[in-house]
């Protein structure tokens, strides 16, 4: 992952901080297609897990999963009639 800087800090709300940080990285990449950019997203997750202590991993994984759900629900493919079948 190029261009990012690891910053050590205390957080009263690590989930919110990790999510905000990941969202910034994703927006800087202008990512719109989860499938096309999956390698980047996977690398982003691995970097966060590698750079942070194990006790924060639950916050990182939760934030990452929520971002993926948001990206998938806002993707153009999610608006096609095929995806609205029951």
Long-range contacts (C-beta under 8 A, 24 or more apart in sequence): 1-25, 1-43, 1-44, 1-47, 3-28, 4-47, 6-51, 14-56, 14-59, 15-59, 15-62, 15-63, 18-48, 18-56, 18-59, 18-60, 18-63, 18-64, 19-63, 19-66, 19-67, 22-48, 22-63, 22-64, 22-67, 23-67, 26-67, 26-71, 31-71, 32-75, 32-76, 33-75, 34-68, 34-71, 34-72, 34-75, 41-68
